[in-house]
Amino acid sequence: MTLALTNLVENGIKYNHPGGYVQIFVDIDHQFIVFTIEDSGMGIPEDAIGHIYERFYRVDKSHSREIGGTGLGLPISRKIILLHRGSITVDSQVGEGTVFTVRIPAVVN
C-alpha cells in the first residue's frame, strides 16, 4: 500500500503548478480506511480518465521527457489497491486539479 499511495502523491507533485498544493486526508471507520489525495495541478481531461490505469498510457505526451515516468505508476497503484480488496476513484478538472480516493477494508478476514 505504501507504493500505491506514494505513486499517487508523487503524481500530484509531478503534475502540479509552481506554488500548487497536494493534500492527503485519511479517514477510518469500522469498515474502511479512506485515503484522499488532492492536488491543484493540471488535471486530467475527461476523455483520458478511462485510460489512466492502462500500462504505458500518458495523458500529456508532449511533456513526457521533461516530467519523466513510464506510465506504469497508476496501473501499479490500482493493482495493489485491488489486491487489498480496495477501490480507487478519480475526480479531475482540467486546470483545477485532481482528487484520487482510495478505499480499503479496515479489517481483513
CNS distance restraints for C-alpha pairs under 8 A (distance, minus, plus):
assign (resid   1 and name CA) (resid   5 and name CA) 6.19 0.50 0.50
assign (resid   1 and name CA) (resid  80 and name CA) 6.52 0.50 0.50
assign (resid   1 and name CA) (resid  81 and name CA) 6.85 0.50 0.50
assign (resid   2 and name CA) (resid   6 and name CA) 5.93 0.50 0.50
assign (resid   3 and name CA) (resid   7 and name CA) 6.08 0.50 0.50
assign (resid   3 and name CA) (resid  77 and name CA) 7.01 0.50 0.50
assign (resid   4 and name CA) (resid   8 and name CA) 6.59 0.50 0.50
assign (resid   4 and name CA) (resid  73 and name CA) 7.94 0.50 0.50
assign (resid   4 and name CA) (resid  74 and name CA) 7.93 0.50 0.50
assign (resid   4 and name CA) (resid  76 and name CA) 6.97 0.50 0.50
assign (resid   4 and name CA) (resid  77 and name CA) 4.03 0.50 0.50
assign (resid   4 and name CA) (resid  78 and name CA) 7.24 0.50 0.50
assign (resid   4 and name CA) (resid  80 and name CA) 6.36 0.50 0.50
assign (resid   4 and name CA) (resid  81 and name CA) 7.01 0.50 0.50
assign (resid   5 and name CA) (resid   9 and name CA) 6.29 0.50 0.50
assign (resid   5 and name CA) (resid  77 and name CA) 7.17 0.50 0.50
assign (resid   6 and name CA) (resid  10 and name CA) 5.98 0.50 0.50
assign (resid   7 and name CA) (resid  11 and name CA) 6.11 0.50 0.50
assign (resid   7 and name CA) (resid  73 and name CA) 5.78 0.50 0.50
assign (resid   7 and name CA) (resid  74 and name CA) 7.05 0.50 0.50
assign (resid   7 and name CA) (resid  77 and name CA) 6.73 0.50 0.50
assign (resid   8 and name CA) (resid  12 and name CA) 6.29 0.50 0.50
assign (resid   8 and name CA) (resid  37 and name CA) 7.01 0.50 0.50
assign (resid   8 and name CA) (resid  73 and name CA) 7.86 0.50 0.50
assign (resid   8 and name CA) (resid  74 and name CA) 7.33 0.50 0.50
assign (resid   8 and name CA) (resid  77 and name CA) 7.62 0.50 0.50
assign (resid   8 and name CA) (resid 100 and name CA) 7.59 0.50 0.50
assign (resid   9 and name CA) (resid  13 and name CA) 6.39 0.50 0.50
assign (resid   9 and name CA) (resid  22 and name CA) 7.22 0.50 0.50
assign (resid   9 and name CA) (resid  37 and name CA) 6.64 0.50 0.50
assign (resid  10 and name CA) (resid  14 and name CA) 5.93 0.50 0.50
assign (resid  11 and name CA) (resid  15 and name CA) 5.87 0.50 0.50
assign (resid  12 and name CA) (resid  16 and name CA) 6.06 0.50 0.50
assign (resid  12 and name CA) (resid  22 and name CA) 6.04 0.50 0.50
assign (resid  12 and name CA) (resid  37 and name CA) 7.78 0.50 0.50
assign (resid  12 and name CA) (resid  38 and name CA) 7.33 0.50 0.50
assign (resid  12 and name CA) (resid  39 and name CA) 5.47 0.50 0.50
assign (resid  12 and name CA) (resid  40 and name CA) 7.93 0.50 0.50
assign (resid  12 and name CA) (resid  41 and name CA) 6.78 0.50 0.50
assign (resid  12 and name CA) (resid  98 and name CA) 7.79 0.50 0.50
assign (resid  13 and name CA) (resid  21 and name CA) 7.69 0.50 0.50
assign (resid  13 and name CA) (resid  22 and name CA) 6.62 0.50 0.50
assign (resid  13 and name CA) (resid  39 and name CA) 7.68 0.50 0.50
assign (resid  13 and name CA) (resid  41 and name CA) 7.86 0.50 0.50
assign (resid  14 and name CA) (resid  67 and name CA) 6.87 0.50 0.50
assign (resid  15 and name CA) (resid  41 and name CA) 5.60 0.50 0.50
assign (resid  15 and name CA) (resid  42 and name CA) 6.19 0.50 0.50
assign (resid  15 and name CA) (resid  43 and name CA) 7.97 0.50 0.50
assign (resid  15 and name CA) (resid  67 and name CA) 7.92 0.50 0.50
assign (resid  16 and name CA) (resid  20 and name CA) 5.97 0.50 0.50
assign (resid  16 and name CA) (resid  21 and name CA) 7.49 0.50 0.50
assign (resid  16 and name CA) (resid  39 and name CA) 7.11 0.50 0.50
assign (resid  16 and name CA) (resid  40 and name CA) 6.24 0.50 0.50
assign (resid  16 and name CA) (resid  41 and name CA) 3.65 0.50 0.50
assign (resid  16 and name CA) (resid  42 and name CA) 5.96 0.50 0.50
assign (resid  16 and name CA) (resid  97 and name CA) 7.94 0.50 0.50
assign (resid  17 and name CA) (resid  40 and name CA) 7.27 0.50 0.50
assign (resid  17 and name CA) (resid  41 and name CA) 5.50 0.50 0.50
assign (resid  17 and name CA) (resid  42 and name CA) 7.03 0.50 0.50
assign (resid  20 and name CA) (resid  39 and name CA) 7.41 0.50 0.50
assign (resid  20 and name CA) (resid  40 and name CA) 5.53 0.50 0.50
assign (resid  20 and name CA) (resid  41 and name CA) 6.67 0.50 0.50
assign (resid  21 and name CA) (resid  39 and name CA) 5.53 0.50 0.50
assign (resid  21 and name CA) (resid  40 and name CA) 5.59 0.50 0.50
assign (resid  21 and name CA) (resid  41 and name CA) 7.76 0.50 0.50
assign (resid  22 and name CA) (resid  37 and name CA) 6.97 0.50 0.50
assign (resid  22 and name CA) (resid  38 and name CA) 5.59 0.50 0.50
assign (resid  22 and name CA) (resid  39 and name CA) 4.29 0.50 0.50
assign (resid  22 and name CA) (resid  40 and name CA) 6.78 0.50 0.50
assign (resid  23 and name CA) (resid  36 and name CA) 7.91 0.50 0.50
assign (resid  23 and name CA) (resid  37 and name CA) 5.79 0.50 0.50
assign (resid  23 and name CA) (resid  38 and name CA) 5.13 0.50 0.50
assign (resid  23 and name CA) (resid  39 and name CA) 6.29 0.50 0.50
assign (resid  24 and name CA) (resid  35 and name CA) 7.06 0.50 0.50
assign (resid  24 and name CA) (resid  36 and name CA) 5.65 0.50 0.50
assign (resid  24 and name CA) (resid  37 and name CA) 4.68 0.50 0.50
assign (resid  24 and name CA) (resid  38 and name CA) 6.45 0.50 0.50
assign (resid  25 and name CA) (resid  34 and name CA) 7.97 0.50 0.50
assign (resid  25 and name CA) (resid  35 and name CA) 5.71 0.50 0.50
assign (resid  25 and name CA) (resid  36 and name CA) 4.99 0.50 0.50
assign (resid  25 and name CA) (resid  37 and name CA) 6.58 0.50 0.50
assign (resid  26 and name CA) (resid  33 and name CA) 7.13 0.50 0.50
assign (resid  26 and name CA) (resid  34 and name CA) 5.66 0.50 0.50
assign (resid  26 and name CA) (resid  35 and name CA) 4.68 0.50 0.50
assign (resid  26 and name CA) (resid  36 and name CA) 6.44 0.50 0.50
assign (resid  27 and name CA) (resid  33 and name CA) 5.81 0.50 0.50
assign (resid  27 and name CA) (resid  34 and name CA) 5.10 0.50 0.50
assign (resid  27 and name CA) (resid  35 and name CA) 6.63 0.50 0.50
assign (resid  28 and name CA) (resid  32 and name CA) 5.74 0.50 0.50
assign (resid  28 and name CA) (resid  33 and name CA) 4.38 0.50 0.50
assign (resid  28 and name CA) (resid  34 and name CA) 6.14 0.50 0.50
assign (resid  28 and name CA) (resid 106 and name CA) 7.39 0.50 0.50
assign (resid  29 and name CA) (resid  33 and name CA) 6.68 0.50 0.50
assign (resid  29 and name CA) (resid 106 and name CA) 7.50 0.50 0.50
assign (resid  30 and name CA) (resid 106 and name CA) 6.64 0.50 0.50
assign (resid  30 and name CA) (resid 107 and name CA) 7.94 0.50 0.50
assign (resid  31 and name CA) (resid 105 and name CA) 5.79 0.50 0.50
assign (resid  31 and name CA) (resid 106 and name CA) 5.27 0.50 0.50
assign (resid  31 and name CA) (resid 107 and name CA) 6.82 0.50 0.50
assign (resid  32 and name CA) (resid 103 and name CA) 6.21 0.50 0.50
assign (resid  32 and name CA) (resid 104 and name CA) 5.50 0.50 0.50
assign (resid  32 and name CA) (resid 105 and name CA) 4.46 0.50 0.50
assign (resid  32 and name CA) (resid 106 and name CA) 4.53 0.50 0.50
assign (resid  32 and name CA) (resid 107 and name CA) 7.73 0.50 0.50
assign (resid  33 and name CA) (resid 103 and name CA) 5.75 0.50 0.50
assign (resid  33 and name CA) (resid 104 and name CA) 5.42 0.50 0.50
assign (resid  33 and name CA) (resid 105 and name CA) 6.22 0.50 0.50
assign (resid  33 and name CA) (resid 106 and name CA) 5.40 0.50 0.50
assign (resid  34 and name CA) (resid 101 and name CA) 6.89 0.50 0.50
assign (resid  34 and name CA) (resid 102 and name CA) 5.59 0.50 0.50
assign (resid  34 and name CA) (resid 103 and name CA) 4.53 0.50 0.50
assign (resid  34 and name CA) (resid 104 and name CA) 6.61 0.50 0.50
assign (resid  35 and name CA) (resid 101 and name CA) 5.76 0.50 0.50
assign (resid  35 and name CA) (resid 102 and name CA) 5.05 0.50 0.50
assign (resid  35 and name CA) (resid 103 and name CA) 6.52 0.50 0.50
assign (resid  36 and name CA) (resid  99 and name CA) 6.79 0.50 0.50
assign (resid  36 and name CA) (resid 100 and name CA) 5.74 0.50 0.50
assign (resid  36 and name CA) (resid 101 and name CA) 4.53 0.50 0.50
assign (resid  36 and name CA) (resid 102 and name CA) 6.37 0.50 0.50
assign (resid  37 and name CA) (resid  99 and name CA) 5.63 0.50 0.50
assign (resid  37 and name CA) (resid 100 and name CA) 5.22 0.50 0.50
assign (resid  37 and name CA) (resid 101 and name CA) 6.53 0.50 0.50
assign (resid  38 and name CA) (resid  97 and name CA) 7.36 0.50 0.50
assign (resid  38 and name CA) (resid  98 and name CA) 5.77 0.50 0.50
assign (resid  38 and name CA) (resid  99 and name CA) 4.29 0.50 0.50
assign (resid  38 and name CA) (resid 100 and name CA) 6.46 0.50 0.50
assign (resid  39 and name CA) (resid  97 and name CA) 5.28 0.50 0.50
assign (resid  39 and name CA) (resid  98 and name CA) 5.47 0.50 0.50
assign (resid  39 and name CA) (resid  99 and name CA) 6.51 0.50 0.50
assign (resid  40 and name CA) (resid  95 and name CA) 7.96 0.50 0.50
assign (resid  40 and name CA) (resid  96 and name CA) 5.61 0.50 0.50
assign (resid  40 and name CA) (resid  97 and name CA) 4.12 0.50 0.50
assign (resid  40 and name CA) (resid  98 and name CA) 6.76 0.50 0.50
assign (resid  41 and name CA) (resid  95 and name CA) 6.65 0.50 0.50
assign (resid  41 and name CA) (resid  96 and name CA) 6.19 0.50 0.50
assign (resid  41 and name CA) (resid  97 and name CA) 4.41 0.50 0.50
assign (resid  41 and name CA) (resid  98 and name CA) 6.84 0.50 0.50
assign (resid  42 and name CA) (resid  94 and name CA) 5.73 0.50 0.50
assign (resid  42 and name CA) (resid  95 and name CA) 4.55 0.50 0.50
assign (resid  42 and name CA) (resid  96 and name CA) 6.20 0.50 0.50
assign (resid  42 and name CA) (resid  97 and name CA) 5.58 0.50 0.50
assign (resid  42 and name CA) (resid  98 and name CA) 7.93 0.50 0.50
assign (resid  43 and name CA) (resid  92 and name CA) 5.44 0.50 0.50
assign (resid  43 and name CA) (resid  93 and name CA) 5.20 0.50 0.50
assign (resid  43 and name CA) (resid  94 and name CA) 4.15 0.50 0.50
assign (resid  43 and name CA) (resid  95 and name CA) 5.50 0.50 0.50
assign (resid  43 and name CA) (resid  96 and name CA) 5.99 0.50 0.50
assign (resid  43 and name CA) (resid  97 and name CA) 4.37 0.50 0.50
assign (resid  43 and name CA) (resid  98 and name CA) 5.30 0.50 0.50
assign (resid  44 and name CA) (resid  48 and name CA) 6.56 0.50 0.50
assign (resid  44 and name CA) (resid  49 and name CA) 6.59 0.50 0.50
assign (resid  44 and name CA) (resid  59 and name CA) 7.11 0.50 0.50
assign (resid  44 and name CA) (resid  92 and name CA) 5.66 0.50 0.50
assign (resid  44 and name CA) (resid  93 and name CA) 6.38 0.50 0.50
assign (resid  44 and name CA) (resid  94 and name CA) 5.55 0.50 0.50
assign (resid  44 and name CA) (resid  97 and name CA) 7.74 0.50 0.50
assign (resid  44 and name CA) (resid  98 and name CA) 7.09 0.50 0.50
assign (resid  45 and name CA) (resid  49 and name CA) 6.65 0.50 0.50
assign (resid  45 and name CA) (resid  59 and name CA) 7.96 0.50 0.50
assign (resid  45 and name CA) (resid  92 and name CA) 7.49 0.50 0.50
assign (resid  45 and name CA) (resid  93 and name CA) 7.01 0.50 0.50
assign (resid  45 and name CA) (resid  94 and name CA) 5.72 0.50 0.50
assign (resid  46 and name CA) (resid  50 and name CA) 7.99 0.50 0.50
assign (resid  46 and name CA) (resid  92 and name CA) 7.66 0.50 0.50
assign (resid  46 and name CA) (resid  93 and name CA) 7.83 0.50 0.50
assign (resid  48 and name CA) (resid  52 and name CA) 6.41 0.50 0.50
assign (resid  48 and name CA) (resid  59 and name CA) 6.47 0.50 0.50
assign (resid  49 and name CA) (resid  90 and name CA) 7.87 0.50 0.50
assign (resid  51 and name CA) (resid  57 and name CA) 6.79 0.50 0.50
assign (resid  52 and name CA) (resid  57 and name CA) 6.22 0.50 0.50
assign (resid  52 and name CA) (resid  58 and name CA) 7.35 0.50 0.50
assign (resid  52 and name CA) (resid  59 and name CA) 7.29 0.50 0.50
assign (resid  52 and name CA) (resid  74 and name CA) 6.72 0.50 0.50
assign (resid  52 and name CA) (resid  75 and name CA) 7.50 0.50 0.50
assign (resid  53 and name CA) (resid  57 and name CA) 7.53 0.50 0.50
assign (resid  53 and name CA) (resid  74 and name CA) 5.43 0.50 0.50
assign (resid  53 and name CA) (resid  75 and name CA) 4.43 0.50 0.50
assign (resid  53 and name CA) (resid  78 and name CA) 7.01 0.50 0.50
assign (resid  54 and name CA) (resid  72 and name CA) 7.91 0.50 0.50
assign (resid  54 and name CA) (resid  74 and name CA) 7.96 0.50 0.50
assign (resid  54 and name CA) (resid  75 and name CA) 5.95 0.50 0.50
assign (resid  55 and name CA) (resid  71 and name CA) 6.01 0.50 0.50
assign (resid  55 and name CA) (resid  72 and name CA) 5.33 0.50 0.50
assign (resid  55 and name CA) (resid  75 and name CA) 5.82 0.50 0.50
assign (resid  56 and name CA) (resid  70 and name CA) 6.00 0.50 0.50
assign (resid  56 and name CA) (resid  71 and name CA) 3.98 0.50 0.50
assign (resid  56 and name CA) (resid  72 and name CA) 5.59 0.50 0.50
assign (resid  57 and name CA) (resid  71 and name CA) 5.20 0.50 0.50
assign (resid  57 and name CA) (resid  72 and name CA) 7.73 0.50 0.50
assign (resid  58 and name CA) (resid  64 and name CA) 7.64 0.50 0.50
assign (resid  58 and name CA) (resid  71 and name CA) 5.54 0.50 0.50
assign (resid  60 and name CA) (resid  64 and name CA) 6.73 0.50 0.50
assign (resid  63 and name CA) (resid  67 and name CA) 5.96 0.50 0.50
assign (resid  64 and name CA) (resid  68 and name CA) 5.50 0.50 0.50
assign (resid  64 and name CA) (resid  69 and name CA) 7.27 0.50 0.50
assign (resid  69 and name CA) (resid  73 and name CA) 7.93 0.50 0.50
assign (resid  71 and name CA) (resid  75 and name CA) 7.91 0.50 0.50
assign (resid  72 and name CA) (resid  76 and name CA) 6.05 0.50 0.50
assign (resid  73 and name CA) (resid  77 and name CA) 6.08 0.50 0.50
assign (resid  74 and name CA) (resid  78 and name CA) 6.02 0.50 0.50
assign (resid  75 and name CA) (resid  79 and name CA) 6.18 0.50 0.50
assign (resid  76 and name CA) (resid  80 and name CA) 6.23 0.50 0.50
assign (resid  77 and name CA) (resid  81 and name CA) 6.21 0.50 0.50
assign (resid  78 and name CA) (resid  82 and name CA) 6.10 0.50 0.50
assign (resid  78 and name CA) (resid  87 and name CA) 7.77 0.50 0.50
assign (resid  78 and name CA) (resid  88 and name CA) 6.73 0.50 0.50
assign (resid  79 and name CA) (resid  83 and name CA) 6.12 0.50 0.50
assign (resid  80 and name CA) (resid  84 and name CA) 6.45 0.50 0.50
assign (resid  81 and name CA) (resid  85 and name CA) 6.60 0.50 0.50
assign (resid  81 and name CA) (resid  86 and name CA) 5.17 0.50 0.50
assign (resid  81 and name CA) (resid  87 and name CA) 6.25 0.50 0.50
assign (resid  81 and name CA) (resid  88 and name CA) 7.21 0.50 0.50
assign (resid  81 and name CA) (resid 102 and name CA) 7.61 0.50 0.50
assign (resid  81 and name CA) (resid 104 and name CA) 7.28 0.50 0.50
assign (resid  82 and name CA) (resid  86 and name CA) 5.01 0.50 0.50
assign (resid  82 and name CA) (resid  87 and name CA) 6.13 0.50 0.50
assign (resid  84 and name CA) (resid 104 and name CA) 6.62 0.50 0.50
assign (resid  84 and name CA) (resid 105 and name CA) 7.74 0.50 0.50
assign (resid  85 and name CA) (resid 104 and name CA) 6.33 0.50 0.50
assign (resid  85 and name CA) (resid 105 and name CA) 6.86 0.50 0.50
assign (resid  86 and name CA) (resid 102 and name CA) 7.10 0.50 0.50
assign (resid  86 and name CA) (resid 103 and name CA) 5.31 0.50 0.50
assign (resid  86 and name CA) (resid 104 and name CA) 4.08 0.50 0.50
assign (resid  86 and name CA) (resid 105 and name CA) 6.46 0.50 0.50
assign (resid  87 and name CA) (resid 102 and name CA) 5.72 0.50 0.50
assign (resid  87 and name CA) (resid 103 and name CA) 5.27 0.50 0.50
assign (resid  87 and name CA) (resid 104 and name CA) 6.58 0.50 0.50
assign (resid  88 and name CA) (resid 100 and name CA) 6.86 0.50 0.50
assign (resid  88 and name CA) (resid 101 and name CA) 5.56 0.50 0.50
assign (resid  88 and name CA) (resid 102 and name CA) 4.51 0.50 0.50
assign (resid  88 and name CA) (resid 103 and name CA) 6.49 0.50 0.50
assign (resid  89 and name CA) (resid 100 and name CA) 5.69 0.50 0.50
assign (resid  89 and name CA) (resid 101 and name CA) 5.24 0.50 0.50
assign (resid  89 and name CA) (resid 102 and name CA) 6.67 0.50 0.50
assign (resid  90 and name CA) (resid  98 and name CA) 7.08 0.50 0.50
assign (resid  90 and name CA) (resid  99 and name CA) 5.65 0.50 0.50
assign (resid  90 and name CA) (resid 100 and name CA) 4.52 0.50 0.50
assign (resid  90 and name CA) (resid 101 and name CA) 6.36 0.50 0.50
assign (resid  91 and name CA) (resid  98 and name CA) 5.81 0.50 0.50
assign (resid  91 and name CA) (resid  99 and name CA) 5.20 0.50 0.50
assign (resid  91 and name CA) (resid 100 and name CA) 6.59 0.50 0.50
assign (resid  92 and name CA) (resid  96 and name CA) 7.61 0.50 0.50
assign (resid  92 and name CA) (resid  97 and name CA) 5.83 0.50 0.50
assign (resid  92 and name CA) (resid  98 and name CA) 4.20 0.50 0.50
assign (resid  92 and name CA) (resid  99 and name CA) 6.19 0.50 0.50
assign (resid  93 and name CA) (resid  97 and name CA) 5.67 0.50 0.50
assign (resid  93 and name CA) (resid  98 and name CA) 6.49 0.50 0.50
